[in-house]
Amino acid sequence: MAQINTREIVLDILLELSGQTEYSNVLIGAALTKYNYLDSREKAFIKRLTEGCVERRIQLDYVLDQYSKTPVMKMKPLIRELLRMSVYQLLFMEHIPAAAVCNEAVKLAKRRRFQNLQGYVNGVLRNIARGREEIAWPDRQYDRAAFLSVTYSMPPWLVVHFTENYGEEACEKILAAFLERRPVSVRLDERLSEKERESLFAAWEKDGVKVSRHPFLPYAVELQGAAGIGSLAGYAEGRFAVQDVSSMLVVEAAGICPGDTVIDVCAAPGGKALHAAVRLDGTGEVIACDVSRYKTDKIEENRLRLGMENVSVRVRDARERDDSLLGKADVLLADVPCSGLGVIGHKQDIKYRVTKESLKEIRKLQEEIITNVIEYIKPGGILMYSTCTMNPGENEEMAAWICETFGLEPVSMRDRLPAALAEEAGQGMVQLLPGVHETDGFFLAKFRKK
């Protein structure tokens, strides 16, 4: 078998990503599956380098524009991606010798029929390798927005957006958090005894996983160093589910009681719906809906693994009225489609794809969904509205619109959420910020139908 060039695999992924037809996590996953026979170090290299080039693209381009006579955006696409991945290695993968980075880039240029640009590639990279300690970064005092944009690889307009809405200090915490390697959050089955939980922790730690409890919820745990969640002790038996703490807080705040009917209108992959089923303790019903069979299959897969019998899964478009659900919900969960700014740390592509215009367009979809599903709530029933974004237009302004349009009233969540969130929770809504709250960026609001 011919030797596989891992850098060439990365180059091909980056070239495909430049077309913005698919997200990086999907393409990386497909590549790692295709080349599953590679050893773990080679696969880790592919993943690290590809993810790094995506999350640090603005910073890499800033450096290249200082050292290349041809601006980044005027380069041939293959040369642009080749230089980006090489600069990432020079700046952030110190264990790789600079000479090796430059030589491999030159070989790849030749291999991909760019022999005439070998000298250019070599010259740019060797100059960066020699001068990387003296790179002139933007001055924080002179142009704070440019400094933050380059330092944290965030489009300038988003730096302004986060600063204007959450303040300078919180903005930088958010940007820094997006670049941190976050642990995986899991929700333990609340029915497990403390002894059973400790037994799980011991098994995970034996496999080299670092386990820590999240300060917000007793059943929320963070795992670092887990090579594959599906292979961990207790996964197949349904003793835990992968779910961010912010998502767990929605069900915590909802006040679900045994015997309730809970409808989740945008449920995939099923975290909140299946968490709600636990709270029903075998009674009542959870109706979990989503727009496609692909999405509902994910919910069904998790339902079976977790052994939840009181959950029914349906393919439903939340914009289209389902007469069988009218007036049925004691609690309606509406985690609506959103701009996703709160989960950039997991999906770095988002920051390059979202626009000011798309923030306005997604609001129309949210209004359409809420207008339709509001009729599913019983008089006196609860609406839990949530998004995984940080944008007042989709969050606080939507909450005000819901109250004004449908006459719903905000409900305090102070008695149901952690003390750290008590001040905001008393107003019936909470905006969580990464780097500030140890969660994804997330918004939740609670309303009662009069």
C-alpha positions as CSV (number, residue, x, y, z in Angstrom):
1,M,0.0,0.0,0.0
2,A,1.3,3.5,-0.9
3,Q,2.2,5.6,2.0
4,I,-0.5,8.1,2.9
5,N,0.5,11.8,3.2
6,T,-1.4,13.1,6.2
7,R,-0.7,16.7,5.2
8,E,-2.3,16.1,1.8
9,I,-5.4,14.7,3.5
10,V,-5.6,18.0,5.5
11,L,-5.1,20.0,2.4
12,D,-8.0,18.3,0.6
13,I,-10.3,18.8,3.6
14,L,-9.4,22.5,3.7
15,L,-10.1,22.9,0.0
16,E,-13.4,21.2,0.3
17,L,-14.3,23.4,3.3
18,S,-13.5,26.6,1.3
19,G,-16.7,25.8,-0.7
20,Q,-18.7,26.1,2.5
21,T,-20.9,23.2,1.5
22,E,-20.3,21.2,4.7
23,Y,-19.0,21.8,8.2
24,S,-15.5,20.9,9.2
25,N,-16.5,18.4,11.9
26,V,-18.4,16.4,9.3
27,L,-15.5,16.4,6.8
28,I,-12.9,15.6,9.5
29,G,-15.1,12.7,10.7
30,A,-15.5,11.4,7.1
31,A,-11.7,11.5,6.5
32,L,-10.9,9.8,9.8
33,T,-13.4,7.0,8.9
34,K,-11.9,6.6,5.4
35,Y,-8.4,6.5,6.8
36,N,-9.3,4.5,9.9
37,Y,-6.3,2.2,9.4
38,L,-3.9,5.0,10.1
39,D,-2.3,4.9,13.6
40,S,-3.8,7.1,16.4
41,R,-1.0,9.7,16.1
42,E,-1.6,10.3,12.4
43,K,-5.3,10.6,12.9
44,A,-4.7,13.0,15.8
45,F,-2.4,15.1,13.6
46,I,-5.1,15.3,10.8
47,K,-7.7,16.4,13.3
48,R,-5.6,18.9,15.2
49,L,-4.2,20.5,12.1
50,T,-7.5,20.8,10.3
51,E,-9.4,22.1,13.3
52,G,-6.5,24.6,14.0
53,C,-6.6,26.0,10.5
54,V,-10.3,26.6,10.8
55,E,-10.3,28.2,14.2
56,R,-7.2,30.3,13.6
57,R,-7.9,31.3,10.0
58,I,-8.0,35.1,10.6
59,Q,-4.8,35.0,12.6
60,L,-3.0,32.9,9.9
61,D,-4.1,35.2,7.1
62,Y,-2.9,38.2,9.1
63,V,0.6,36.7,9.3
64,L,0.6,35.7,5.7
65,D,-0.4,39.1,4.5
66,Q,2.7,40.5,6.3
67,Y,5.1,38.1,4.6
68,S,3.6,37.6,1.2
69,K,3.6,40.1,-1.7
70,T,0.4,38.4,-2.9
71,P,-2.5,39.1,-0.5
72,V,-4.1,35.9,0.9
73,M,-7.4,36.4,-0.8
74,K,-5.7,36.7,-4.2
75,M,-3.7,33.5,-3.9
76,K,-4.6,30.3,-5.8
77,P,-7.0,28.4,-3.5
78,L,-4.6,25.4,-3.1
79,I,-1.6,27.6,-2.4
80,R,-3.7,29.6,0.1
81,E,-4.8,26.5,2.1
82,L,-1.3,25.0,1.8
83,L,0.3,28.2,3.3
84,R,-2.4,28.4,6.0
85,M,-1.8,24.8,7.2
86,S,2.0,25.4,7.1
87,V,1.8,28.6,9.1
88,Y,-0.4,26.9,11.7
89,Q,2.3,24.3,12.2
90,L,5.0,26.9,12.5
91,L,3.1,29.0,15.1
92,F,1.1,26.3,17.1
93,M,2.8,22.9,16.6
94,E,6.2,23.6,18.1
95,H,7.2,20.0,18.1
96,I,7.4,20.0,14.3
97,P,10.8,21.3,13.0
98,A,10.4,24.4,10.8
99,A,12.5,22.8,8.1
100,A,10.2,19.9,7.9
101,V,7.2,22.2,7.6
102,C,8.8,24.1,4.7
103,N,10.1,21.0,2.9
104,E,6.7,19.2,3.1
105,A,4.9,22.3,1.8
106,V,7.2,22.6,-1.2
107,K,6.8,18.9,-2.0
108,L,3.0,19.2,-1.8
109,A,3.1,22.2,-4.1
110,K,5.0,20.2,-6.7
111,R,2.9,17.1,-6.2
112,R,-0.2,19.2,-6.9
113,R,1.3,20.6,-10.1
114,F,2.3,24.0,-8.8
115,Q,6.1,23.6,-9.5
116,N,6.3,27.2,-10.6
117,L,5.3,28.4,-7.1
118,Q,7.6,26.1,-5.1
119,G,10.1,28.9,-4.6
120,Y,7.4,31.3,-3.5
121,V,6.0,28.9,-1.0
122,N,9.5,28.1,0.3
123,G,10.4,31.8,0.6
124,V,7.3,32.9,2.4
125,L,7.4,30.0,4.9
126,R,11.1,30.3,5.7
127,N,10.7,34.1,6.3
128,I,7.8,33.4,8.7
129,A,9.8,30.7,10.5
130,R,12.7,33.1,11.0
131,G,10.6,36.0,12.1
132,R,7.8,34.4,14.0
133,E,9.0,35.8,17.3
134,E,8.9,39.4,15.9
135,I,5.5,39.4,14.2
136,A,3.9,42.8,14.5
137,W,0.5,42.1,16.0
138,P,-2.2,44.8,16.2
139,D,-1.9,47.2,19.1
140,R,-4.6,46.7,21.8
141,Q,-4.5,50.3,22.9
142,Y,-4.6,51.8,19.4
143,D,-7.2,49.4,17.8
144,R,-8.8,47.1,20.4
145,A,-11.3,45.5,17.9
146,A,-8.4,44.6,15.4
147,F,-6.3,43.2,18.3
148,L,-9.1,40.9,19.5
149,S,-10.1,40.0,16.0
150,V,-6.6,38.8,15.1
151,T,-5.7,37.4,18.5
152,Y,-8.8,35.2,18.8
153,S,-9.5,34.8,15.0
154,M,-13.0,36.4,15.2
155,P,-14.5,38.5,12.4
156,P,-14.3,42.2,13.4
157,W,-18.1,42.7,13.2
158,L,-18.6,39.9,15.7
159,V,-16.1,41.4,18.1
160,V,-18.1,44.6,18.0
161,H,-21.4,42.6,18.4
162,F,-20.1,40.8,21.6
163,T,-18.6,44.0,23.0
164,E,-21.7,46.2,22.4
165,N,-24.0,43.6,23.9
166,Y,-22.0,42.1,26.8
167,G,-19.2,44.6,27.5
168,E,-15.4,44.6,26.9
169,E,-14.4,42.2,29.7
170,A,-17.0,39.6,28.9
171,C,-16.3,39.9,25.2
172,E,-12.7,38.9,25.6
173,K,-13.7,36.0,28.0
174,I,-16.1,34.7,25.3
175,L,-13.5,34.9,22.6
176,A,-10.8,33.1,24.7
177,A,-13.3,30.4,25.7
178,F,-14.1,29.7,22.0
179,L,-10.4,28.7,21.5
180,E,-10.1,26.5,24.6
181,R,-10.4,22.7,24.4
182,R,-13.6,22.2,26.3
183,P,-14.3,19.0,28.2
184,V,-17.3,16.8,27.1
185,S,-20.4,17.4,29.3
186,V,-22.5,14.4,30.2
187,R,-25.7,14.1,32.1
188,L,-25.7,11.2,34.5
189,D,-29.0,9.2,35.0
190,E,-30.4,10.9,38.0
191,R,-31.6,7.6,39.3
192,L,-28.1,6.3,39.9
193,S,-27.1,6.1,43.5
194,E,-23.9,7.9,44.7
195,K,-22.2,4.5,44.9
196,E,-23.1,3.7,41.3
197,R,-21.8,7.1,40.2
198,E,-18.5,6.7,42.0
199,S,-18.1,3.3,40.3
200,L,-18.6,4.9,36.9
201,F,-16.1,7.6,37.7
202,A,-13.5,5.0,38.8
203,A,-14.0,3.0,35.6
204,W,-13.6,6.2,33.5
205,E,-10.5,7.3,35.3
206,K,-9.0,3.9,34.9
207,D,-9.3,4.5,31.1
208,G,-7.4,7.7,31.4
209,V,-10.3,10.1,31.6
210,K,-10.3,13.1,33.9
211,V,-13.6,13.4,35.6
212,S,-14.9,16.6,37.3
213,R,-18.4,17.5,38.6
214,H,-19.9,20.7,37.2
215,P,-20.8,23.3,39.9
216,F,-24.3,24.0,38.5
217,L,-26.0,20.6,38.7
218,P,-25.3,17.4,40.8
219,Y,-25.8,15.1,37.8
220,A,-23.7,17.1,35.4
221,V,-20.1,15.9,34.8
222,E,-17.3,17.0,32.6
223,L,-14.9,14.5,31.0
224,Q,-11.4,15.3,29.6
225,G,-9.3,12.9,27.5
226,A,-12.1,10.6,26.5
227,A,-11.0,9.0,23.2
228,G,-14.5,7.8,22.4
229,I,-17.6,8.4,24.4
230,G,-19.3,5.3,23.0
231,S,-16.7,3.0,24.5
232,L,-16.9,4.3,28.0
233,A,-18.3,2.2,30.8
234,G,-22.0,2.8,31.2
235,Y,-22.7,4.2,27.8
236,A,-24.3,1.1,26.2
237,E,-26.3,0.6,29.4
238,G,-27.8,4.1,29.2
239,R,-26.3,5.4,32.4
240,F,-25.4,8.8,30.9
241,A,-26.1,11.0,27.9
242,V,-23.9,13.6,26.2
243,Q,-25.5,17.0,26.8
244,D,-24.3,20.5,27.6
245,V,-25.1,21.8,31.0
246,S,-26.9,24.8,29.4
247,S,-29.3,22.4,27.8
248,M,-29.8,20.5,31.1
249,L,-30.8,23.8,32.8
250,V,-33.9,24.1,30.5
251,V,-35.4,21.0,31.9
252,E,-34.3,21.9,35.4
253,A,-36.0,25.3,35.1
254,A,-39.2,23.9,33.5
255,G,-40.6,22.4,36.7
256,I,-41.8,19.2,35.1
257,C,-44.1,17.1,37.3
258,P,-45.0,13.4,37.2
259,G,-48.0,12.9,34.9
260,D,-47.3,16.0,32.7
261,T,-47.4,15.9,28.9
262,V,-44.2,17.5,27.6
263,I,-43.9,18.4,23.9
264,D,-40.4,19.2,22.4
265,V,-40.9,20.7,19.0
266,C,-37.3,20.9,17.9
267,A,-36.0,17.9,19.8
268,A,-33.0,16.3,17.9
269,P,-30.7,14.8,19.1
270,G,-33.1,14.4,22.1
271,G,-31.1,15.6,25.1
272,K,-33.9,17.8,26.6
273,A,-36.7,15.4,25.7
274,L,-35.1,12.4,27.3
275,H,-34.1,14.5,30.3
276,A,-37.7,15.5,30.7
277,A,-38.7,11.8,30.5
278,V,-36.5,11.1,33.5
279,R,-38.3,13.8,35.5
280,L,-41.7,12.2,34.6
281,D,-40.4,9.0,36.4
282,G,-42.3,6.6,34.1
283,T,-45.5,8.6,34.1
284,G,-47.0,11.1,31.6
285,E,-45.6,11.4,28.1
286,V,-42.9,13.2,26.2
287,I,-43.6,13.9,22.5
288,A,-40.3,14.6,20.7
289,C,-40.6,16.1,17.3
290,D,-38.2,17.2,14.6
291,V,-38.3,18.1,10.9
292,S,-36.7,15.0,9.2
293,R,-36.4,11.3,9.6
294,Y,-32.6,11.7,9.9
295,K,-33.1,13.8,13.0
296,T,-35.8,11.7,14.6
297,D,-33.7,8.6,14.1
298,K,-31.1,10.2,16.3
299,I,-33.7,10.8,19.0
300,E,-35.0,7.2,18.7
301,E,-31.4,5.8,18.9
302,N,-30.8,7.7,22.2
303,R,-34.3,6.8,23.5
304,L,-33.6,3.1,23.1
305,R,-30.2,3.3,24.6
306,L,-31.5,5.2,27.7
307,G,-34.5,3.0,28.0
308,M,-37.2,5.7,28.0
309,E,-40.6,4.1,27.4
310,N,-42.7,7.2,27.9
311,V,-41.2,9.0,24.9
312,S,-42.8,9.0,21.4
313,V,-40.9,10.3,18.5
314,R,-42.5,12.0,15.5
315,V,-41.4,13.6,12.2
316,R,-43.0,17.1,12.4
317,D,-42.1,20.5,10.9
318,A,-42.5,23.0,13.8
319,R,-43.8,25.5,11.3
320,E,-46.8,23.3,10.4
321,R,-49.7,22.9,12.7
322,D,-50.4,19.4,14.1
323,D,-54.0,19.4,15.3
324,S,-53.4,16.3,17.5
325,L,-51.2,18.4,19.7
326,L,-53.5,21.4,20.2
327,G,-53.9,22.3,23.9
328,K,-52.0,19.2,25.0
329,A,-48.8,20.4,26.6
330,D,-48.2,21.1,30.2
331,V,-44.7,22.0,29.2
332,L,-43.6,23.0,25.7
333,L,-39.9,22.9,24.9
334,A,-38.9,25.2,22.0
335,D,-35.2,25.1,21.4
336,V,-35.6,26.9,18.1
337,P,-33.1,27.1,15.1
338,C,-30.7,30.0,15.7
339,S,-27.5,31.6,14.5
340,G,-25.5,29.3,16.8
341,L,-23.1,32.0,18.0
342,G,-23.0,30.3,21.4
343,V,-21.5,27.1,20.1
344,I,-18.6,28.5,18.0
345,G,-16.3,26.7,20.3
346,H,-17.6,23.4,19.0
347,K,-18.3,24.5,15.4
348,Q,-15.7,27.1,14.4
349,D,-17.1,27.4,10.9
350,I,-20.1,29.3,12.2
351,K,-18.1,32.5,12.8
352,Y,-17.2,32.7,9.1
353,R,-20.7,31.8,7.7
354,V,-23.0,33.9,9.9
355,T,-23.8,37.5,8.7
356,K,-25.7,40.5,10.0
357,E,-28.3,39.7,7.5
358,S,-28.7,36.1,8.5
359,L,-29.2,37.2,12.1
360,K,-32.3,39.0,11.0
361,E,-33.5,36.2,8.7
362,I,-33.4,33.5,11.5
363,R,-35.5,35.7,13.7
364,K,-38.4,35.4,11.1
365,L,-38.1,31.6,11.3
366,Q,-38.2,31.7,15.1
367,E,-41.4,33.9,15.1
368,E,-43.0,31.5,12.6
369,I,-42.3,28.5,14.8
370,I,-43.5,30.1,18.0
371,T,-46.7,31.4,16.3
372,N,-47.5,27.9,15.3
373,V,-46.6,25.9,18.4
374,I,-48.0,28.3,21.0
375,E,-51.4,26.7,20.5
376,Y,-50.1,23.3,21.8
377,I,-49.8,24.8,25.3
378,K,-52.7,24.2,27.8
379,P,-54.0,27.3,29.7
380,G,-51.7,27.7,32.6
381,G,-49.0,25.6,30.8
382,I,-45.3,26.5,30.5
383,L,-43.3,27.5,27.4
384,M,-39.5,27.0,27.7
385,Y,-37.9,29.0,24.9
386,S,-34.2,28.5,24.3
387,T,-31.4,29.1,21.7
388,C,-27.7,28.3,21.6
389,T,-26.8,31.8,20.6
390,M,-25.8,35.2,22.0
391,N,-27.8,37.8,20.2
392,P,-30.5,40.0,21.8
393,G,-32.5,39.9,18.5
394,E,-33.0,36.2,18.9
395,N,-33.2,36.1,22.7
396,E,-34.3,39.0,24.9
397,E,-36.2,40.8,22.0
398,M,-37.8,37.5,21.1
399,A,-38.9,37.0,24.7
400,A,-40.5,40.5,24.7
401,W,-42.2,39.7,21.4
402,I,-43.6,36.5,22.8
403,C,-45.1,38.3,25.8
404,E,-46.5,41.2,23.7
405,T,-47.9,39.0,20.8
406,F,-49.4,36.1,22.8
407,G,-50.0,37.6,26.2
408,L,-47.7,35.0,28.0
409,E,-46.2,36.1,31.2
410,P,-42.5,35.6,32.3
411,V,-42.0,33.1,35.1
412,S,-39.1,33.4,37.6
413,M,-36.6,30.5,37.5
414,R,-34.8,31.7,40.6
415,D,-35.9,28.7,42.8
416,R,-34.9,26.2,40.1
417,L,-31.5,27.4,38.8
418,P,-28.1,27.6,40.5
419,A,-27.4,30.6,42.8
420,A,-24.8,31.9,40.3
421,L,-27.7,32.6,37.9
422,A,-30.3,33.8,40.5
423,E,-30.2,37.5,39.6
424,E,-31.1,37.0,36.0
425,A,-33.3,34.0,36.6
426,G,-35.8,36.1,38.7
427,Q,-36.7,38.0,35.5
428,G,-37.7,34.8,33.7
429,M,-34.8,34.7,31.4
430,V,-31.0,33.9,31.5
431,Q,-28.2,34.6,29.0
432,L,-25.3,32.2,29.5
433,L,-21.9,33.2,28.2
434,P,-18.9,30.9,27.5
435,G,-15.9,31.9,29.6
436,V,-18.2,33.5,32.2
437,H,-20.6,30.6,33.1
438,E,-18.6,27.4,32.2
439,T,-21.2,26.5,29.6
440,D,-21.9,27.1,25.9
441,G,-23.4,30.4,25.0
442,F,-27.1,29.8,25.6
443,F,-30.4,31.6,26.3
444,L,-33.4,30.3,28.1
445,A,-36.7,31.9,29.0
446,K,-39.8,30.7,30.9
447,F,-43.3,31.8,30.2
448,R,-46.8,30.8,31.4
449,K,-49.9,30.8,29.2
450,K,-52.6,32.7,31.1
